[in-house]
Amino acid sequence: MCPAPTAPSAQARRLGAFTFGFRSFANRNYRLFWFGQLVSLAGTWMQDVALSWLVLTLTDSPLALGLTMTIRFLPALFFSLYGGVLADRLPKRRTLLATQTLQLVVALALAVLTSTDLITVGLIYGLAGLRGLVDAIDLPTRQAFLPEMVGTDRLSNAIALNSTQFNAARIVGPAVGAAVISTLGIAACFYLNTVSFLGVIVALAAMRIGDLLPVARPPRDRALRQLRDGLRYARSTPDVVMILIVVGAIGTFGYNFHTLLPLITKYLLGADASSLALLTTAMGAGSLVSGLIVAYRGRPTLRLLLGSSAVFILLFFALSAFRSVAIAAVLMFLIGISGVLFMTTANTRLQLLVPDHLRGRVMGMYMLLFVGTTPIGSILIGQVAEHLGVRPAVLSMAGLCAIGLVVGFAYARGTRRGPAPEAALEDEPGPA
């Protein structure tokens, strides 16, 4: 006679509840990818802080910094949609190996030019543009690669864990970057970023190809026709249109912190690179907390999408009202929480709504609106800050985000018939 099964102990239940938020780590390929990306992104954040400070040191011009960010993200504006087509057509792991290797080369060139005192603003612009061109392919491919590693049942959890990874790197990278700038100089940050790319390259090379899940690919056809198919699908799906409206507004005018934070730090707060690192780290800490919340919650509801974006915009308005570094850091922490709730909810809803063979193209649209429109916001911020001041620039960007949210909400109200299909967009249930 078999003994009756015993109930799990309280400790086992607590352990199960804790590990539930990290369930995608059970997949070896995803584990490799996550930790490799963590190393690489920490180096990238370190470089971003150093690069912003280098541009302001060379030029003392908000417009020059805005132009740098515009050039960096301009390729995404023109090529993200085609990058999404390539993400659907090409083997994603090999594509990412190629894009990450190219990014390593760009970082090395920046390091060598800076350490030999050959760097100029023109060369920074050129390298920023090359980096952006590679990102136009890398970003939609990286997003579309997640379902091949973990499947759709754990997709929401994997996206949330990617957010924690991104923001853990945002905490570590700027803090280390500020220390490196003050002790070893700006060029050292660029060299460390070069080495950090080896983390994700080695991880991608070590993956077990046979463990990747098969994903339907589009039939071979002309790229332009495939692009039209993706646009037609998005236009005919109201939930997708609404998400893209709000993502476009916040991506264009709200998530321009590469440009805004150095300006706020230098001209509004009158502080130095260490304070810039503090504000960036505070935002990363809030984002990390938010990512863990989403990893456990796992339900990308419409209410969460619209509510988190509204809180983000209100905090964005508040950022212009204070001249204290401490208060600005608290606001950036809260902005990090609301911003990641918005981003992960929008990303997850899109990926779960879209058929496999169209995912790369729709994520290309997402990247176009969230990243590719950054040049518009960057140059606008630079122009307003140059001529009217940093505070009017912050208020203007927050106001434009608010308009986008109102338009998206009005569209959702006007097109929705009956209750939202939330059940179809939920992750697997939480632990008992």
C-alpha positions as CSV (number, residue, x, y, z in Angstrom):
1,M,0.0,0.0,0.0
2,C,1.5,3.3,-1.0
3,P,1.8,5.9,1.7
4,A,-0.5,8.9,1.3
5,P,1.3,11.9,-0.2
6,T,2.2,14.5,2.4
7,A,1.4,18.1,2.0
8,P,4.3,20.4,1.2
9,S,5.8,22.1,4.1
10,A,5.4,25.9,4.7
11,Q,9.1,26.3,3.8
12,A,8.6,24.4,0.5
13,R,5.6,26.6,-0.3
14,R,7.6,29.8,0.4
15,L,10.4,28.5,-1.7
16,G,8.0,27.7,-4.5
17,A,6.5,31.2,-4.3
18,F,9.9,32.8,-4.4
19,T,11.2,30.7,-7.4
20,F,7.9,31.3,-9.3
21,G,9.1,34.8,-10.3
22,F,12.3,33.3,-11.8
23,R,10.7,30.3,-13.6
24,S,12.2,31.2,-17.0
25,F,15.6,30.5,-15.6
26,A,14.8,26.8,-15.7
27,N,15.6,27.1,-19.5
28,R,19.4,26.8,-20.0
29,N,19.5,28.9,-23.2
30,Y,17.5,31.7,-21.5
31,R,19.8,31.6,-18.4
32,L,22.9,31.9,-20.6
33,F,21.3,34.8,-22.6
34,W,20.1,36.6,-19.5
35,F,23.5,36.6,-17.7
36,G,25.4,37.4,-20.9
37,Q,23.2,40.3,-21.5
38,L,23.5,41.5,-17.9
39,V,27.3,41.8,-18.3
40,S,27.0,43.5,-21.7
41,L,24.3,46.0,-20.7
42,A,26.3,47.0,-17.6
43,G,29.1,48.0,-19.9
44,T,26.7,49.8,-22.2
45,W,25.3,51.9,-19.4
46,M,28.8,52.7,-18.3
47,Q,29.6,53.9,-21.8
48,D,26.5,55.9,-22.1
49,V,27.2,57.9,-19.0
50,A,30.8,58.5,-20.1
51,L,29.8,59.4,-23.7
52,S,27.2,62.0,-22.5
53,W,29.8,63.6,-20.2
54,L,32.4,63.5,-23.0
55,V,30.1,65.4,-25.4
56,L,29.3,68.1,-22.8
57,T,33.0,68.4,-21.9
58,L,33.9,68.9,-25.5
59,T,31.1,71.2,-26.5
60,D,29.3,72.6,-23.4
61,S,26.2,72.5,-25.6
62,P,22.8,70.9,-24.8
63,L,22.2,71.0,-28.6
64,A,25.3,68.9,-29.3
65,L,24.2,66.3,-26.8
66,G,20.7,66.2,-28.3
67,L,22.2,65.9,-31.7
68,T,24.4,63.0,-30.6
69,M,21.3,61.1,-29.3
70,T,19.4,62.0,-32.5
71,I,22.1,60.5,-34.7
72,R,22.4,57.4,-32.5
73,F,18.7,56.6,-32.8
74,L,18.1,58.0,-36.3
75,P,18.8,54.6,-38.0
76,A,16.1,53.0,-36.0
77,L,13.6,55.5,-37.3
78,F,14.4,54.5,-40.9
79,F,15.4,50.8,-40.6
80,S,13.5,49.3,-37.6
81,L,10.7,48.1,-39.8
82,Y,13.1,46.4,-42.1
83,G,15.0,45.1,-39.1
84,G,11.7,43.5,-38.0
85,V,11.4,41.8,-41.4
86,L,14.9,40.4,-41.0
87,A,14.0,39.2,-37.5
88,D,11.2,37.1,-39.1
89,R,13.3,35.8,-42.0
90,L,16.8,35.1,-40.5
91,P,18.0,32.7,-37.8
92,K,17.8,34.9,-34.7
93,R,20.7,33.5,-32.7
94,R,23.2,33.9,-35.6
95,T,21.8,37.4,-36.3
96,L,22.4,38.4,-32.7
97,L,26.0,37.0,-32.8
98,A,26.7,39.2,-35.8
99,T,25.1,42.4,-34.4
100,Q,26.8,42.0,-31.0
101,T,30.2,41.5,-32.6
102,L,29.7,44.7,-34.6
103,Q,28.8,46.6,-31.4
104,L,32.0,45.4,-29.9
105,V,34.0,46.8,-32.8
106,V,32.2,50.2,-32.5
107,A,33.0,50.4,-28.7
108,L,36.6,49.5,-29.3
109,A,36.9,52.3,-31.9
110,L,35.5,54.8,-29.5
111,A,37.9,53.6,-26.8
112,V,41.0,53.9,-29.0
113,L,40.1,57.3,-30.4
114,T,39.4,58.7,-26.9
115,S,42.5,57.3,-25.3
116,T,44.7,58.7,-28.1
117,D,43.1,62.1,-27.9
118,L,41.9,61.8,-31.5
119,I,38.3,61.9,-30.7
120,T,36.2,64.7,-32.1
121,V,32.5,65.5,-32.0
122,G,32.3,64.5,-35.7
123,L,33.7,61.1,-35.0
124,I,31.3,60.6,-32.0
125,Y,28.5,61.4,-34.4
126,G,29.7,58.8,-36.9
127,L,30.2,56.1,-34.4
128,A,26.8,56.9,-32.8
129,G,25.1,56.5,-36.2
130,L,26.8,53.1,-36.8
131,R,25.8,51.9,-33.4
132,G,22.2,52.9,-34.2
133,L,22.2,51.1,-37.5
134,V,23.2,47.9,-35.9
135,D,20.6,48.4,-33.2
136,A,17.9,48.7,-35.8
137,I,18.4,45.0,-36.5
138,D,19.5,43.8,-33.1
139,L,16.6,45.2,-31.0
140,P,13.6,43.6,-32.9
141,T,15.6,40.4,-33.3
142,R,16.3,40.3,-29.6
143,Q,12.7,40.8,-28.7
144,A,11.4,38.2,-31.2
145,F,14.0,35.6,-30.0
146,L,12.5,35.3,-26.5
147,P,9.6,33.0,-27.5
148,E,12.1,30.6,-29.2
149,M,13.9,30.2,-25.9
150,V,11.0,30.1,-23.4
151,G,7.8,29.6,-25.4
152,T,4.7,31.8,-25.0
153,D,3.6,30.3,-21.7
154,R,6.5,31.9,-19.9
155,L,6.9,34.9,-22.2
156,S,5.5,37.5,-19.8
157,N,7.9,36.2,-17.1
158,A,10.9,36.3,-19.5
159,I,10.1,39.9,-20.6
160,A,9.9,40.9,-16.9
161,L,13.2,39.2,-16.1
162,N,14.8,41.0,-19.0
163,S,13.6,44.2,-17.5
164,T,15.2,43.4,-14.2
165,Q,18.4,42.5,-16.1
166,F,18.3,45.8,-18.0
167,N,17.8,47.8,-14.9
168,A,20.2,45.9,-12.7
169,A,22.8,46.9,-15.3
170,R,21.5,50.4,-15.2
171,I,22.2,50.4,-11.4
172,V,25.7,48.9,-11.7
173,G,26.9,50.5,-15.0
174,P,26.5,54.2,-14.2
175,A,27.8,53.8,-10.6
176,V,30.9,52.0,-11.9
177,G,31.2,54.4,-14.8
178,A,31.3,57.5,-12.5
179,A,34.0,55.8,-10.4
180,V,36.0,54.9,-13.5
181,I,35.7,58.4,-15.0
182,S,37.0,60.0,-11.8
183,T,39.9,57.6,-11.4
184,L,40.9,56.2,-14.8
185,G,39.3,58.6,-17.2
186,I,36.5,58.4,-19.8
187,A,38.4,56.2,-22.2
188,A,38.6,53.4,-19.6
189,C,34.7,53.2,-19.6
190,F,34.8,52.5,-23.4
191,Y,37.4,49.8,-23.0
192,L,35.4,48.1,-20.3
193,N,32.3,48.2,-22.5
194,T,34.3,46.6,-25.3
195,V,35.2,43.6,-23.0
196,S,31.6,43.4,-21.7
197,F,30.3,42.4,-25.2
198,L,32.1,39.1,-24.8
199,G,29.6,38.1,-22.2
200,V,26.6,38.0,-24.6
201,I,28.7,36.7,-27.5
202,V,30.0,33.7,-25.5
203,A,26.4,33.1,-24.2
204,L,24.9,33.0,-27.7
205,A,27.7,30.7,-28.9
206,A,27.2,28.3,-26.0
207,M,23.4,27.8,-26.5
208,R,22.0,24.4,-27.4
209,I,20.4,24.9,-30.8
210,G,18.3,21.8,-30.5
211,D,16.6,23.2,-27.3
212,L,15.3,26.3,-29.2
213,L,11.5,26.0,-29.9
214,P,10.4,25.9,-33.5
215,V,8.7,29.1,-34.6
216,A,6.7,29.6,-37.8
217,R,8.5,31.7,-40.4
218,P,6.8,33.7,-43.1
219,P,6.9,32.2,-46.7
220,R,9.7,33.5,-48.8
221,D,8.6,36.7,-50.4
222,R,9.8,40.2,-51.2
223,A,10.8,42.1,-48.1
224,L,8.5,45.0,-49.0
225,R,5.5,42.8,-49.3
226,Q,6.2,41.2,-46.0
227,L,6.5,44.6,-44.5
228,R,3.1,45.6,-45.9
229,D,1.6,42.4,-44.4
230,G,2.9,43.3,-41.0
231,L,1.6,46.9,-41.2
232,R,-1.8,45.6,-42.5
233,Y,-2.1,43.2,-39.5
234,A,-1.2,46.0,-37.0
235,R,-3.7,48.5,-38.6
236,S,-6.5,46.0,-38.4
237,T,-6.0,45.0,-34.8
238,P,-7.3,47.8,-32.4
239,D,-5.4,46.5,-29.3
240,V,-2.1,46.7,-31.3
241,V,-2.9,50.2,-32.6
242,M,-3.7,51.6,-29.1
243,I,-0.5,50.2,-27.6
244,L,1.5,51.6,-30.5
245,I,0.0,55.1,-30.0
246,V,0.9,55.3,-26.4
247,V,4.3,53.7,-26.9
248,G,5.0,56.2,-29.7
249,A,4.2,59.2,-27.5
250,I,6.2,58.0,-24.4
251,G,9.1,56.7,-26.5
252,T,9.4,59.9,-28.5
253,F,9.0,62.4,-25.8
254,G,9.3,60.6,-22.4
255,Y,12.0,58.1,-22.6
256,N,14.8,60.5,-23.7
257,F,16.7,60.2,-20.4
258,H,20.0,59.8,-22.3
259,T,19.5,63.5,-23.3
260,L,17.4,64.8,-20.4
261,L,19.3,63.5,-17.4
262,P,22.7,65.1,-18.3
263,L,20.9,68.4,-19.0
264,I,18.9,68.3,-15.7
265,T,22.0,67.4,-13.8
266,K,24.3,70.0,-15.3
267,Y,21.9,73.0,-15.8
268,L,18.9,72.5,-13.5
269,L,20.6,70.9,-10.5
270,G,24.1,72.4,-11.0
271,A,25.7,69.0,-10.2
272,D,28.4,66.8,-11.6
273,A,28.9,63.4,-13.2
274,S,28.5,61.6,-9.9
275,S,25.0,63.1,-9.5
276,L,24.2,62.0,-13.1
277,A,25.2,58.5,-12.1
278,L,23.1,58.7,-8.9
279,L,20.0,59.8,-10.9
280,T,20.5,57.1,-13.5
281,T,21.1,54.5,-10.8
282,A,18.0,55.6,-8.9
283,M,15.9,55.1,-12.0
284,G,17.5,51.7,-12.5
285,A,16.7,50.7,-8.9
286,G,13.0,51.6,-9.3
287,S,12.9,49.8,-12.6
288,L,14.5,46.7,-11.0
289,V,11.8,46.7,-8.3
290,S,9.1,47.1,-10.9
291,G,10.5,44.3,-13.1
292,L,10.4,41.9,-10.1
293,I,6.8,42.9,-9.4
294,V,5.8,42.1,-13.0
295,A,7.8,38.8,-12.9
296,Y,5.6,37.6,-10.1
297,R,2.3,39.2,-11.3
298,G,2.5,38.3,-14.9
299,R,-0.8,39.8,-16.1
300,P,-0.4,42.5,-18.8
301,T,-3.8,44.2,-18.4
302,L,-5.1,47.2,-20.2
303,R,-5.7,49.0,-16.9
304,L,-2.1,48.5,-15.9
305,L,-0.9,49.7,-19.2
306,L,-2.8,53.0,-19.1
307,G,-2.5,53.5,-15.3
308,S,1.3,53.1,-15.3
309,S,1.7,55.4,-18.2
310,A,-0.4,58.1,-16.5
311,V,1.7,57.9,-13.3
312,F,4.9,58.1,-15.3
313,I,3.7,61.3,-17.0
314,L,2.7,62.9,-13.6
315,L,6.1,62.1,-12.2
316,F,7.7,63.5,-15.3
317,F,5.9,66.8,-14.7
318,A,7.1,66.9,-11.1
319,L,10.7,66.4,-12.2
320,S,10.9,70.0,-13.4
321,A,9.8,71.5,-10.1
322,F,12.8,70.8,-7.9
323,R,16.5,71.8,-7.7
324,S,17.4,69.2,-5.1
325,V,19.5,66.2,-6.2
326,A,17.9,64.1,-3.4
327,I,14.4,64.8,-4.5
328,A,15.2,64.3,-8.1
329,A,16.7,60.9,-7.2
330,V,13.4,59.9,-5.4
331,L,11.4,61.0,-8.5
332,M,13.7,59.0,-10.8
333,F,13.2,56.0,-8.6
334,L,9.4,56.3,-8.9
335,I,9.7,57.1,-12.6
336,G,11.7,53.8,-13.0
337,I,8.9,51.8,-11.3
338,S,6.1,53.3,-13.4
339,G,8.1,53.3,-16.6
340,V,8.9,49.6,-16.4
341,L,5.4,48.7,-15.5
342,F,4.3,50.5,-18.7
343,M,7.1,49.0,-20.9
344,T,6.8,45.4,-19.9
345,T,3.0,45.5,-20.0
346,A,3.0,47.0,-23.6
347,N,5.7,44.6,-24.8
348,T,4.0,41.5,-23.3
349,R,0.6,42.4,-24.6
350,L,2.0,42.9,-28.1
351,Q,4.0,39.6,-28.2
352,L,1.0,37.6,-26.9
353,L,-1.4,39.2,-29.4
354,V,0.8,38.7,-32.5
355,P,1.0,35.4,-34.5
356,D,4.5,33.8,-34.5
357,H,5.2,34.5,-38.2
358,L,4.5,38.3,-37.7
359,R,6.1,38.8,-34.3
360,G,9.4,40.2,-35.7
361,R,7.6,42.8,-37.9
362,V,5.3,44.0,-35.1
363,M,8.2,44.2,-32.7
364,G,10.0,46.2,-35.3
365,M,7.1,48.7,-35.2
366,Y,7.4,48.7,-31.4
367,M,11.1,49.4,-31.6
368,L,10.5,52.1,-34.3
369,L,8.1,53.9,-32.0
370,F,9.9,53.4,-28.7
371,V,13.5,53.7,-29.9
372,G,13.4,54.9,-33.5
373,T,11.5,58.1,-32.7
374,T,14.1,59.1,-30.0
375,P,15.9,61.4,-32.6
376,I,12.7,63.5,-32.8
377,G,12.5,63.9,-29.1
378,S,16.3,64.3,-28.6
379,I,16.6,67.2,-31.1
380,L,13.4,68.8,-29.8
381,I,14.7,68.6,-26.2
382,G,18.0,70.1,-27.3
383,Q,16.4,72.9,-29.2
384,V,13.9,73.9,-26.5
385,A,16.6,73.6,-23.8
386,E,19.1,75.7,-25.8
387,H,16.6,78.5,-26.5
388,L,14.1,78.4,-23.6
389,G,15.9,76.5,-20.8
390,V,15.9,72.9,-19.4
391,R,12.7,73.3,-17.3
392,P,10.5,74.4,-20.2
393,A,12.0,71.4,-22.1
394,V,11.0,68.9,-19.4
395,L,7.5,70.4,-19.2
396,S,7.0,70.4,-22.9
397,M,8.0,66.7,-23.2
398,A,5.7,65.7,-20.3
399,G,2.8,67.6,-22.0
400,L,3.3,65.8,-25.3
401,C,3.4,62.4,-23.5
402,A,0.1,63.3,-21.9
403,I,-1.5,64.1,-25.3
404,G,-0.4,60.7,-26.6
405,L,-1.9,58.9,-23.6
406,V,-5.2,60.8,-24.1
407,V,-5.3,59.9,-27.8
408,G,-4.5,56.3,-27.0
409,F,-7.2,56.1,-24.3
410,A,-9.8,57.7,-26.5
411,Y,-8.9,55.2,-29.3
412,A,-9.3,52.3,-26.9
413,R,-12.7,53.5,-25.7
414,G,-13.9,54.2,-29.2
415,T,-12.9,50.8,-30.7
416,R,-13.5,48.3,-27.8
417,R,-16.7,46.3,-27.9
418,G,-17.4,44.5,-24.7
419,P,-14.9,43.4,-22.1
420,A,-11.2,43.2,-22.9
421,P,-10.0,39.6,-23.7
422,E,-7.7,39.7,-20.6
423,A,-7.8,36.0,-20.0
424,A,-6.1,35.3,-23.3
425,L,-3.3,37.6,-22.3
426,E,-2.5,36.2,-18.9
427,D,0.7,34.3,-18.0
428,E,0.4,31.0,-16.2
429,P,-1.2,31.3,-12.8
430,G,0.8,32.2,-9.8
431,P,2.0,29.6,-7.2
432,A,-0.5,28.1,-4.8
